[in-house]
Amino acid sequence: KEYTFTVRANSPAGSSRESASSAPVTTFGLQGPPTDVSVTGANKTVTVSWNPPTSDAPITGYTVVVTPTGGGASVTRSAGATATSLSVAGLAVGAEYSVTVASRTAVGTSVPSAAATATTFGLPGVPSDVSVAAGVRRATVSWTAPASDSPLTGYTVVATPTSLVVTPASAT
């Protein structure tokens, strides 16, 4: 909101006339938190995204706080004024994390956003029991799927020495 100011001097005899008006100034309120916060888990990492809040003060940055839901120390990271996402790496495998985002302006820091949660995971294990059945101008490769704490999305089979790469749909 925009304001101008005047000043009067006061004494036991009374008050003076008002001074000339000041130049107009705009005050800023403390903005709200970012909205639509979402988080996804990855390999020892969470990636959080958000929408900037409506603010009458320029955003100077964001503070992202990642907290293990099972207890433990929080991790705090800063993001720049134009950021709308941030990845935080180096987290524990298989842990659920609660993530909040607060916006910063010259006036101060907003309250945190509503929390969003995600679970991290690790890389899949190595396939085992690999066997090959030779055929005429072909080979059939079989293996046992590895243990994994996240859904497997496929496999890559590499034939050496030709460096032929085949990506089958599933283990056989």
ABEGO torsion letter per residue (X at the ends): XBBBBBBBBBBAAEBBBBBBBBBBBBBBBBBBBBBGBBBBBBBGBBBBBBBBBBBABBBAEBBBBBBBAAEEBBBBBBBBAABABBBBBGBBBGBBBBBBBBBBBAAEBBBBBBBBBBBBBBBBBBBBGBBBBBBBGBBBBBBBBBBBABBBAEBBBBBOAAGBBBBBABBX
